[in-house]
Amino acid sequence: KAGVTQTPRYLIKTRGQQVTLSCSPISGHRSVSWYQQTPGQGLQFLFEYFSETQRNKGNFPGRFSGRQFSNSRSEMNVSTLELGDSALYLCASSFNRVDYGYTFGSGTRLTVV
Amino acid sequence: QQQVKQSPQSLIVQKGGISIINCAYENTAFDYFPWYQQFPGKGPALLIAIRPDVSEKKEGRFTISFNKSAKQFSLHIMDSQPGDSATYFCAASITGAGSYQLTFGKGTKLSVIP
């Protein structure tokens, strides 16, 4: 079966720009979560969506936002990019909870210059 | 949710040896403890997970030991192979209503040398 698909795989953006990342979950999965991975901070939770509603949000500034569509696909947006936003952004999908089929995609590598 | 502390940061083990990675947590509400394996260029993949009502869980060469009173859990990789060389993350979560996230340790980079 197809896994979690994240697009694009790589992105280079300039400070001050905005960016949109996309995640297509495993078929049947209704929950989509986003994480930021950096060498210094490790894996940090951004937010989680279920049936188009944000259920949980991590400790990130309002420049980070997301949404989920009726087909469970999700997008995250980062506005006014800063150098510190350079990271691997990972999406994970599950049927509902983290202990039920939680599967990560390969991520989008964002570089801000 | 409070952090999960993982050690060591890096580990070098001879082929055939035992790799041991440790994690400690503070929040006693955590009730689900998975371990993830990540190869370069890939996302983390679930290896094995345990709940606090069990002290040990084994799947093939991978074993989780869990000490509820000490609030610690560890991953043991028996007969380590070069193909096990990857970064390993412990994590924790509260699976009851209202929490749908994993809190990760900082990771351990394992190198298995032939």
Interface residues (C-beta under 8 A of the other chain):
Chain A: V4 S31 S33 G42 L43 Q44 F45 E48 F50 R55 N56 G58 L90 A92 N96 R97 V98 D99 Y102 T103 F104 G105 S106 G107
Chain B: Y32 P34 Y36 G41 K42 G43 P44 A45 L46 A49 F89 S93 T95 G98 S99 Y100 Q101 L102 T103 F104 G105 K106 G107
